[in-house]
């Protein structure tokens, strides 16, 4: 059961797990707090955690009724509800809650604002991406003193201060298990820290420990892509961590607003669960698969209770509302002339679908990316403000300068930050009419929510991508949930990826690992007996064989493997490749000028670059022609050598040649999406260093994916009727 595995906090196979922001392994050690965990989240996550705690405190203070998650109240309706609750509790009412709703945006030539104004309105300003903030030096110093008193490495002080905020010293002394808020920390380590601080006053049944564990389990699940977990799985996991009353611990966590509680109805929708006591009346897992009654009936007692963190619950509800708003406010247009001039039938079909709908899905491989580009170009010719956004700088560079729509494409991160694209209007919305997002499977639920909330009523959104690749590094399965919900048109490209690699990957997508003819050595299988031979052959391929056969440089070949650890993981491979391609003492924190690196500025986003130098400010990199300075205290957690990457890091990027390394211990991490993603990253050449015997065939045929528990599909199906597909 996926939920149970996620709740246990087990590190999943890399093929399905959402890696942490730096691409670092999650800590798997079981020592005490005196053992330094491998910290692996980018600092951009920390501000969001602080905001989460602030929202929880506000919610705890209200205590005026059940949480309204799932109730679909937004804008002025939600403000009025907040005002009513304040008056009922005798608290002063914020006058801002009673202000009139903002007027609809003014008309523009390319959409009918009068019609859109009659539809549900949205908040006037879109959210901004979270930026990392450094903790104050005095806070770090105070945290360091607490860590030393508890026998924990004082080097954790900066991460703890950023995770817990300026109150970190007091929070740690009051509840040492707050140490679990630090990425990579394990319960065993937090237990050791707590014993050192509290002595005999703590034990496995300590309520503070149990509550912290509930939050930790859900954070661990989010790293695997889940936005919620079944309560029964959390209860089982707590019992595995020696919590004497796991059901009571879950009830207490819900009452303290550490987590939110939801229940699924028969139609797949989610609503707030009645109470924590429903956990005690849960029936068997099989009976809890579906509830009874229709969408308007009370939730059946047998429906599974789900637990979720505030941030993901809010993101999924915001995203569902925003997508429904785009669907309902879209004004059909006539783009038939543009469709008639499209370069392919699939592109013409896509143009017609977007002309008539506010939300359209487009699926296809690398070659099919030309179709959304043709759409953007046709829309611009009609006077529509169209923007193309991609997951990575690598993906942007692949669009080419010869295509007008692709030459000024932006990255999703740059668009949200305002560093790229048309900017925002006076209401905080993107100054555009059509947003085309490529690499859509890489969108996590929080990023997708920020994008959608930044689109004006009547705007159009196209999500395009290959549904066979690995999902987002962050929580959620936005593209897959939208495809499954069927609430908007989906255009499936009929443009196949060419050549032997395209043929091989196409078969993998349907569960078949076929031999393909490769007269030009486009696909080469290199059998190996053990991990040592795998590393040796990989270095030989990158440094000699591939450049000699294809006339490329060593830097144009990317190595992809299952994970960071192990005898042939990214660490071992990068060490061997550095020794061959750029030997040096590693005088800049393990790096030398010329080293190829992977820099992760925020969770789920990997930038490839090279080391230039280092100074008092930090490590200086060159990433795609842009100078980047990584502060010294972030280098260890945000920069790795980049000759070898994991498949999750490589998703959304491609190179002229790719070497996929599969040592014997990689078998548990393989799945069809992993193989599909890794094998499809090379444009001209794919070498497979193969040491997993029949495990590769079994992964392709028998392990299609690992489900992620999310709530988005049910919410979409409630808000929107299934859409009829274009004929």
N, C-alpha and C positions, 0 to 999 in steps of 0.2 A: 504494500500500500504506500503510495507516494507520500501521503501526509505523515504517516508514521515515521518513515525514513527522514523526512525533513524535520519533524519535531525532535527527533533524537539528536539533531545537530551533526549528523554524520556528514563528512565531506563527500559529496556525490561524485560520480565520474565526471571528468572535465567535459565530456561530450554533452552533458546535460546541465551541469551545474552552472549557475551564473557566477563567474569569477568575481572576486572582489575588485575594487576600483583600480588597484595597482597591478592587477594580474598576479598578485602574490598568492601563495597557498594560504588557505585558512589554517590557523594553528591546530595541530593535532596532538600536541604534547599533553601529558597528564601529570605534570609536575606541580610544584607548589608555586606560590606567588613569587618566590625567589628566582624562578626561571623566566627569562624574558621571552614573551610570545613574539611571533612574527607579526608585526603590525602591518595591516595591508589595505586600509581604506584611505582614499584621498581626503584631504582636509575639506574639500567642498561639501562632504557629507555632514560635517560637524555642525555647521550653522543650522541645517535642517533638523538635526537632533535637538538643538536648543529650542528652536521654534516649536517642536513637538512637545517638549516638556512645558513650555509656556501655555500651549493650547490645553494640555491636560489639566494644568492648575486652574485655568479658567473654567473648564468643564466641571471639575470637582467642586468649585465654588458655587456653581449654579444649583446643582442638586434639585432641580425642579421637575424632574420627570425623566422618562426614558430617553436615551440618545436618539436623535432624529435621523440618524444615518439611514439611508434608504428611503426616506420620506419624500425626497426630491423637492425640498424647499430651497429656494435660492433667491438672491436679490432682495427685493423689498419684502417678500413674504417671510423669508428667514429673519430679516431685521425686525419685523413686527412681532414674530414669535419671541425673539430675544427680549423685546420690550415688554411683552406680556409677562414673561417669566420674571423679569426684574421687578415689575410692579407687584406681582403676586408674592414675591419674597420680601417686599418692603424696601428694596434697594433703589437708589436713584437711577433714573433712566437716561441713557446717553441720548441727547437730542439728535445726534446723527442718525439714530435708528428710525426716527420718524420723518426724515426728510422725504420729499417726493422722489419717485423713481427718476433716474436720468432719462432724458428724451432719447428717442432713437437717433442713430447717426443720420446726418443730412444726406439727401439724394446724390447719386452719381450717375453718369451716363450709362454705365454698364450693368446696373442692377436696379430693380424697382424697389426703392426704399419704402414706398407707401405700402406695398404688400408686405414687405418684411416687418414693418412696424406693427402690423396686426398679429405677428407671431410672438412667441415667448421671447422676452428680452434677456440680455446677459449683463453681468457687471461691466461697468464702463472701462475698466483697466485690466489688462492681462497681467498675470504674475510674471515676475522676473526670475531668472535663474539664480540659484543660491551661490554666493561667493564665499570662499574660505576666509575665515577670520582668525588671526593669531591671538592666543591668550595673553593677558597682561603679564609682564615679568613677575610682579609680586604674587599673582595667583599661582604661577608655575613654581615659584619658590616655596610657597606654603604647601602646595601639593607634594612637592619633593620631600618635605619634612614628614608628611603623613606616610608616604610610600616607604621611606626609610624605617619609620617606626613599625611598619607592618612587614618588613623584610622583603619588600618588592623592589625591583630595580628602579633607581631614581631616574634612569633614562626615559621612563614612561611618563614623567611629569608633564611634558608638553602635550602629549596625546590625551592624558586624563583631563587636563585643564581645558582643552578644546572640546572634549566630549561632554563634560559636565558643566562648563561655564565658570563664572567667577565664584560661585558657591561651592566649587568642587571640594575644597578642604573640609568644610563642614559636612557636606553630603557623604564623603568617604568615611569620616569618623562616625557619623550616625548610622550609615549603612555601608559597610565595607564591600558588599556584593555589587555596589554601583560600579565597581571596577569592571564588571562585565560589559559596560557600555563602551569600553575600549575595544576596537576591532582586533580580532585574533585571540582575545582572552578566553580561557577555558574555565568552567566551573571549579575544577580542581585547584586551579591557581587562585581563584577568588576565595575559595574555602580556606586555603592556607593563609592568605592575607587577613581574612576575617578572624581566624583563630589567633593570629599574632596580635591583632588589635583588641579583640574582645575577650580573649581567654575562654574561660568556662561559660561565659554568658551566651555563647552561640552553639548551634548544633544543626543537624540536618532539618529539623522541624522549625527553625527560625522563620517567622513570617516574612522577614525582610529578604531572606535568601530565596524563599519560594516565589515571591513576587518578582524578584530580579530574574529568576530562572525562566519565568513565563515570558517576559520580554525578550530575554536572550534567545529562547527557542524560536520565537517568531522572527527575530532578526536573522537568525541562522537560516530559517526557511526562506526569507526574502533573498538571501544570497543564492538560493537554488531556484529562484524565480517565482515562488509562491507569494501571493498577496494575502492569503488567509490559510488557516489550517483547521481541520476538524478538531473540535474540543477534545474528543476522545483520544486523538493522537497526542495532544499536548498532555493530557492526564497520564497516559502511558509513559511518555517521556519523563515527566516529573517523578513518577514512581521509580523509573530507572536511575534517577539521580537521588534516590533515598529520601524523597519528600514523603513524610508519613501520611499526610492527608492531601493528596493531589487534587481531588475535587474541590476541597475547601480552598486550596491555593488558587485555583482558577477563579472561583467565585470572588475571592478577595481581590485578585488582580482586576477583575471586571469592575468591582465596586470602587476601586481606587483609580479607575480610568487608565490603568496601564495598558489595557487592551480593550477593544470593542468586541461586542458579541452580536452575531447575526444568525439568521436561520433561513434555510432555503425552502421555498414553496414548490408546489408541484410543477409550476411552469418554468422552473429554473431561476426565478427571481429571488432577490435577497431582501430581507427586511430585518429590522432590529429584533433580536430575540427577546422574549418576554422577560426572562430573568435568568440569573445564573443557576437557579434550581432546576432548570430544564436539563442541565447536564446529568442530574441524577436519574432522570426518567428516559435517558437515551435507550433506544432499542438496538438490535444488532446492526452491524454495519450494512448488511444486505438490505434490511428493512428501511434503513435510513437513506437509501439511495435517492428516493423520491418522496415528497410529501403527498398529502391528500387534499382534495378540494381544488377549485380553480383559483385564478389570481386574485379574485375578490374575497375569497374565504379566509378565515383565520388560519395561521400557519399550523400545520399538523404537528402533533407532539413528536411523531416519528421522524420528522425532518432533521437532518444533521445540523448541529449547532457548529458554527464557524467562529473562530477567533481571529482578529486582525489588528494590526497596528493602526493607529489613528492616521498616520501619513498616507498609507496605501489605501485605506478606506476612503479618505477624502479625495485622493487622486482618481480613484476609479469612478466615484460618483460624479466628480467634476468632469471627467472625460466623457462619461456617458451622456450627461446633460449637454455638454458642448457639442458632441457629435449629433445628438438629436436636434439641437438648435440649428446646426448647419443644414441638416436634411430638411427641416420644416421651413426655413427662411429662404431657401434657394429659389430663384426665379428662372424658369426655363428660358433658354435663349436659342436662337437659330444660328448654328455654326455649320450648316450643311455644305456650304461652299468650301470651307476649310477642310471638312472631312473628305470631300471629293478630291482634293489635292494632296491627301496624305500619302506618305511614301509606302505604306503597306496596308492591307485590309485590317490588321489588328490595330494599327494606329488610327485608322478611320473610325473603327468601332469605339475606340477610347475617346476620341474627340466628340462623337455623338453622345456618348454616355455622360461626359462631363458637361456638355451643353445643357442637358436636361436635369442634372442632379447636383446637389451640394456636396455629396460624399461618394467617391468611386474608388474601388479597389482594382489594382492591376497586378497580375502575377506573371512572372516569367524569369528567365535567366539573364546572363550578362548581355547577350545580343538583343534581348527585348528592351533594354534600357533606352534604345533609340526611339521607342514608341512614346513614352512620356515626354521625352525631349521634343519630339515632333509636335505633341500636344501643346507644350509651352510655347514653342515657336509660332504655331498657328494662333494661339490665344493672343500673343503679343501683336500679331499682325492685325487682329481685330480691335486693338486698343485696350485689351485687358491687361492689367498689371499682374504678370505671372512671374513666379520665382521658383527655381528648382533648388531643393536642399538635399544634401547627401549626409551619410553617417560620418565619413572621414575625409581628411585631406587627400588621401590616396584615391578615394572614390571620386572626388572632385577633379583630380588631375586626369583621371581616365576618360572623362567626358570629352576632352579635346578642345583646342582653341578654334577649330574650324566650324564648330556648331555654336550659333549665337546664343541659344538657350543654355548650353553647357558651359560656355566660356566664362559666364559670370555667375555660375552656380555657387551656392554657399553651403557651409556645413550647418547642421542643425544647432550645434553648440554656438557657433558664431552668430547665427540668426537670433537665437534667444538672448544672447548677451548684448546684441546691438552692435557687435564689431563687424558684422557682415550684413549685406542685404539692404533693403530700402529703408530700414529704421521703422519707427513707430509714429503714429499720428498723435494728435493732441489728447486722444482718449486712451493712449497707451496700447493701441492695437497696431498690428502690422499694417504698413501702408502698401497693401497688395490686395488683389481680387482672387487670385488663384495660387495656391501653394501646392507644389508637386514634391512629395517626399520620396526619394529613392531609398533603397536599403531599409524599407519599413519594418521588417522583422527585428531590426536592432533597436526599435523604439521601446523603451520601458514605459510603464504606466505614468510615472511622474513627468517624464519628458514629453510624452504625448499629450498629457493634460495641459502642460504649459503652452504647447504649440496651439492646441485647439482653443484654449481660452484667449489666445492672442489674435484670433481671427474674428473679423466683424461679421455681424448678421448678413446673410446673403452672399458671403464668401464661399469659395469652393475649395475642397481639399481632395487631393488624389494621393493615396498611399500605394506605393509600388514596390514590389520586391519578390524574392524567390521564397516561396513557402517551405522549401526543402532544407533551408540552412538552419543552423543553430539559432535559437532565440536570443533575446536581449540579455546583456550582462546584468541588468537591473531587474527588479521584480515586475511581473506581469507578462502577458502574452498578447499584446494589443492586436497585432496583425492577424494572428491565428484566431483570436476571439471574434474579430470582425468577420473573418471568412466563415466561421462556424455559425455566427448569428444570422447571416443572410439578410441583413437589413438595408443593404444598398447594392447597387450594381457591381458585379465583378467581371472584369475583362481578362480572360486567360489568353496570353499571347500565343500565337501560332508560329513564332520565330524561334527556331531551335538554336542552341549554341553549336557552332561548327566544329569539325575535326574530330580526331580520336578522343580527345579529352571530353568534348561535348557529348559524344556518344557514350563514353564510359559513365559520366555523371548522370546522364539521362536515365540509364538503366538503374543506377544506384537509387535514384529518386523513386522508383517503383519496386524497390527491394530485390534487384537483380545485379549481381556482380559478374559482369560478362567480360570475356577476353575481347579486345578490340584490335583491329589491324592498325599498326603504327609504323608505316614504312619510313617515316622521317624521324623515328625515335621520339615521337611526341610523348609516349608513355613507356616507361621502363620500370620493371620490377627487379629489385636487388635483394635476393634472399640473404638473411644473416642468421647465425646460430645463437648469438647472445648479445647482450647490451654493449659490451666492449667492441665487438665487431660492428655493431650498428653505428656507434659514434665514429669509429675509424672510417667506415664507408661513407658516412654523411660528409665528413670533412673532405674526403677525396672527391666526392661529387661536386661540392660547392666550390672548392678551390681549383679543381682541374677538369674533371670530365664534362660538366655542363658548359663551362665557358669555352672549352675546346670544341665541343660539338655544335654549339649554337652561336658562337661569336659574341657572347655576352660577357659582362664583367661579373666578378664574384658577388658584388653588391646587388646585382639584379636577381639573385637567387635567394628565395626565402625558405627557411627550414620551419616546419610545423610539426609539433609533437603533442602528446596527450596532456601532459601536465608539467609543472615546474620541477617537482622532485623526482627521485628515482635515478637509476644509473644511466638513463638516456633521456632525462627530462631537459627542460630548457636550461637549467643551471649547468648540467654536465656538458651539454652540447655547446652552449655559449662559451664555456671555459675552453673547450677544445678548439672551437672556431677562432676565438681570440688569439690563442697561442699560435695558430697557423696564419691568420690573416692580418693581425695587428698586435704582435707581441709587445709586452711592456709590463712595468712593475705595478701598474694600477695606482699611481701616486695620487690621484684625485678620488679618494674614497673607493678604490677598486677600478677606476676608469682612467683611460689614457686618451690624449687627443687622437682622433680618428676612429675611436671605438664606435661601432654601430649600436644604437640604443633604442629602447622602447620607453617613451615617457608617457605617463598617465596623469594628465592634469586634473581629471575628474573621473569618478567611477564609470567604467564602461567605455571610456574613450582613450584609445592608444595612438600616440603620435610617434612615428619613426623619425629618427634623426641621427646625428653624429656629434660626438664630443668635440668641442673646440678648445676649451681651456677651463680653468677654475680660478677663483679668487675669493676674497673675503665675502663677497655677496652670494656666492654659490657656484654651481656647476653650469657652465655656459655651453649651450647646445645650438645646433643649426637644424631646424626641423622644417623641411620643405621650403627652404629659402628664407625662413623667418628665424631671427635670433631669439633664443629663449634662455632665461636665467632661472634655474631651479634653486631655491634657497637651500642652504646647507642642511638645515634640519629636515628637509623633505626628500633629499636625494635617496636615502636608504629605502624609503617607502614608495617613491614615485618613479624611480628610474631603474631599469634593468638593461643588461646587454640585450640587443635585439636581433642578432643573427638568427636566433631560434625563438619562435613564438608559440603559444598555444592556439588551438583552432578558434577559441572564443575571441582572442585578441586579433586574429587574422580575419574574422568575419567582417564583411564590408570592404575588404581590401583585396587587391590582386597584384601579381608580379609576373614578369616574363617567364620565370621558371620557379618551380616549387619542389622541395624535397620533403616528403612526408615520412616521418620516422615512427615505426611501430615495433618497439622492442617487446620481448615476451611479456613483461609486466604491464604492458599497456592494454591488454585485453579487457580488463574490467571497465575501462573508461570509454570503450568504443560503442557507438550506436549508429544507426543510419544517418541521422542529421550530422553527427560528427564527421563521418566518412565523406558524406556529400559536401560538407563545407570545406574540409581540408583538401579533397581531391579537385575541387573546382576553383582553387585560388590561382592556378597557373594558366597563363595565356598561351604559351608556346610549348611548355614542357612540364611533365610531371614524373618525378622519380619516387618510387615507393620502396623504402628500406623496410623489408617485410620480415618480421620475426615472430608473428603471432599465429602462424599456422591457420587452422580453420576458424579461428575467432573472428577474423575479418569477414568471412562469408556469413557467419552466424549473426554478426552485428548488423549487416546490411539487410539480411532477410528476416531476422526475428526480433530486432530491437528497434522498432520504428521511432519511438520517442519516450520520454518520461513526462507524464502529465504534470502540469502546474495547476495548483488550485488557485483560481481567480474568481472574481465576482462580476467582471465586466460583461460577459456574454449575457447573463441573465438580466442585468439592468438594461442592456440594449434591446433585448427582446421584449421587455416590458414597455419601453418608451416608443419603440418603432415596430411597425408590422413588417414581416418579411417582404423584401423587395422582389419584384419580378425582374428577371434578367433580360438584358437587351436581346432582341431576336437577331 
